[in-house]
Amino acid sequence: MKNLLNQINSIIKVYEKHTELSGEKFNVFSIMGMESDEVRTHSAILGELLNPKGSHSLGTKPLELFMNQILQEKDFLTFDHKSLTCQKEIYIGKINEDKSEGGRVDLIISDKSGYKIVIENKIYAPEQKNQLSRYYLKHPDAKILYLTLDGSDSKEKIDFNYHRISYEKDILEWIEVCAKEAFEKPMVREVLNQYAYLIRRLTNKSTNVEMSKEIVQVIKDNYKESLEIHNNLQDARISLVSDIFEELDRKKIELIGSGWNVKIDDSSKIWNIRNYKTILISNEEHSNIFFFIRYRYSSPKLSKGIVTKLEALDKIKELQIAINKRDNSILSEIMNVSGRNDLIVAYQDDPLNFMTTLLEEIKSYIEDNQKYFNEIKTIFEV
């Protein structure tokens, strides 16, 4: 096993040097903090590329490739090409009380004949109640695509057909083919290559295809040993994350100062699922809610937010505050501290800088949300 790991480590070092020399890490989406922004990054790029009149100057070719590769349909010619459009963030009415109507559709491809493709785009945001059903009600004849990082199913109980597609396979392969089509348009080609690099980061795929091929061959040559590593990887991840959280716990005075309570909680009391590691941050003035820093073992990222204590859940539901039922979060978002999109890799690469950055982000998040925190507090005094 040691020999296997040494081989892989040697390959990684060679390609890391190549990456440094080529400047691949200079990714404009990462630099601007827009990696996981569904609207301003992903829907914007997909919508522009799928629009035959888009600034890419590739005409209908990206849309044709999209239909052939992803929908596996050959009826592209049935479109009325002159009237083809791809619109973003289309308002379909106010969401009613039982959430059976209304909302905004991320992307709609259509022509004047009535042919429509509706795309719901999900990166990290939770799925809204009856979301796909609302779109189907508004566009019953449309092809509805549910786009997620890994191609997961919708959590709705759905009695109509919809297509699951993923960034890690469908969109990545399509973007890479579009980049090849843009070989005579270097500016377009490089933007698409940068976007493909971003998708690989978000979906935890190797950002270097050639490196990945070499590592696959090493694994094939050492399959039995590789299998044992795979079988123990999750336990190793859990142990490493625990080390990081214990380090945070040791720094809790530095974390937020006096007057606050900080505790590590990996039970199922708050989230009802035993696959999280969580730091809960509370204060006597805010007795019904916590700030939290959370790591889910199936994901390489940290998230931050505000979560209700158990005794406050009924009160929150009575007052109909927007809440994610899966994890009881009033607010939740991804923390942008995980270099190379992985918490453990970022920590091991530079423990001191990682911890400093993380502490600063936590303190900043609490300060930025103090007003909201105080507003929530008054709800429980009503």
Order of alpha helices (4+ residues) and beta strands (2+ residues): alpha-alpha-alpha-alpha-beta-beta-beta-alpha-beta-beta-alpha-alpha-alpha-alpha-alpha-beta-beta-beta-beta-alpha-beta-alpha-alpha-alpha
